[in-house]
Amino acid sequence: MTLSFDLDDLDRFAALDREHMLSHIDAFADQLEAAWRAAQTLPLPDTHRQPQQIALAGMGGSAIGGDLLAALIGPVSAVPLTVLRGYDLPAWVQGPETLVIASSFSGNTEETLAAADQALGRGVRLLAVTTGGQLAAHAEAHGYPLWRIAYQSQPRAALGWSFGLLLGLAARLELVRGLETALEETVGLLRQYTPVYTANSPAPQNPPKRGAGQLIGRLPVFFGGGLFEPVARRWKCQINENAKAWAQYEGMPEANHNTVAGIGFPAEHALNVAAVFITSPQYDHPRVTLRHELTFQLCLQNGIMADYFRPAGHSALAQMCHAIQYGDYVSYYLAMAYGADPTEIVPIMELKEQLAARG
């Protein structure tokens, strides 16, 4: 990739972004709002309305919405939500008191299809979330509810839909209170920041462009605790897929029990690492706030560039989504700096082809 530090070169953006990834990032608020509305009328039988436990089976961009919802409702919901990434379901996923959400944007994710097949034999309540494909056919053939995503893009670019539908489901299941009010604040906040963050906003006034500039040529490591651990994961995955660059994420406080022990070796790596701490005085545990501060200082002492991101908003949902929005734009501008098409994912497609060829 060729490095370019002009993040206001819109002609270059247009040449690289042939499938308009930017338009999907700009539409995050619209996606959330449309998905929430759709979720209020999609089929939800009485048999599915009182689960004692919920499992979401998904991979990649089809799983991250589940991670976000689990972090959001975990502190207040009596019904646990677990995200399962893989082919096999654990033994506890069984019986009519368990709701399994099979989430595959394309509908053809082989791990999720395998999990849905297993779930059928366990007597659980199944719900499919997809645009179509084999998963939609599976739901129709076996008579369980199908929630279609009415949006065309790469899975990671439709997070507003995959997450918004899950938020609507959580509201209809009465897992938590106040989601509609929080969503209204969130959509308004995202729309407030979109013109500040989008491409025609010049770099001096555009925080994600400046944030991307700090990461050019570096290996980013994102730290987030509690509500913001899945956000850190989202940032990592977006840079992997959009910018075609290596990135890592670390959960807090876990990182203080292992990662920091390796911070000083090899010494020359420090110049190539950037640590970004996603923090919220309102929603972080006080000790996590302190751990962010101490780990930030430890990075600086070891020659590692470090910075904070503090999301705006009042509700937990608003802060979470503002942080996601910021990270998505950063990944896009990093792709532009690296001369990468933010949509194509050649290594993933090649791996899928090799897997298919082997049966």
PEQUI-V369651 format. One line per field, one symbol per residue. phi: phi as a letter, one per 40 degrees, with the letter a starting at -180 (. if undefined). psi: psi as a letter, one per 30 degrees, with the letter a starting at -180 (. if undefined). A space follows every 50 residues. Layout:
BEGIN
phi->???
psi->???
END
This chain:
BEGIN
phi->.ccbbccbccccdcccccbgddcccccdcccdcccdccccbccacdcbcb ccabbbcabfccbcccdccccccdcbccbcbbcbbicbcccccagccbbb ccbadcgbcccccccccccdcbgccbabbacigccccccccbgbcbbccc abacdccbddcccccccccdcccfcabgcccccdcccccccccdcccccc ccdcbbdcccccdccdgbccbbbabfdbcccccdddcccdcccfbcabbb cbcddcbadccbcbacdccdcbbbbbbcbadcbcddccdccdcccdcccc cbgccbabbbcchbcccccdccccddcccdccccdcccgbccccbdcccc ccccccccg
psi->kkkkgjggifeeeeeeifgheeeeefgeeeeeeeeeeeffflkjlefgfh kfkkkjkllbfffeeeeeeeeefeffkfjkkkkkjaekklffillffkkk jjjjefggjeeeeeeeeeeeffglkkkkjlfbaeeeeeeeegglkjjkki kjaleffgeeeeeeeeeeeeeefhellgeeeeeeeeeeeefefefefleg klefgjeeeeeeeffkgljkkkkkkcfgefeeeeeeeeeeeefhlklllk kkgeffgeeffgfgkkeffefgkkkkjjljfefkkefeeeeeeeeeeeee fggkkkllkjllleleeeeeeeeeeeeeeeeefeeeefhkjfekieeeee eeeeeefg.
END
